[in-house]
């Protein structure tokens, strides 16, 4: 799924997390989360983990939303 990496970075930064801290909170490896942000796409499962950790609807993190 195509995601809005810029929005994800802004949201976890606003909540006071570093990328490493947020990856851990979301249940992802730091390397995996970095790869997701770099390619701006991920599986639905990873998107749900990220959305849950940010406490937003997954649709808000999709590209163009």
Helices and strands as residue ranges (DSSP letters): H 5-14, H 19-26, H 30-39, H 44-54, G 58-61
